[in-house]
Amino acid sequence: MKTTQKLAVSAITLIMALGLSACNGMSRRGQDTAIGAGVGAIGGAVLTGGSALGTVGGAAVGGIIGNAAGRR
């Protein structure tokens, strides 16, 4: 993995961790959606080599999956 990719993944991970700390007042479904979007963004970034489109696409798919999981 290139240094730029490592930096991008580290930055996304840090942002996700900080963002999830703000989920305290959210509903369980909202938390699942946010977590899914964060995990999807990281996965999309890793799979596409840090592509912005891959990151956003991963976040969208992860958010949809997280939202569906929150319906349980």
Helices and strands as residue ranges (DSSP letters): H 3-21, G 22-25, H 28-47, H 52-69
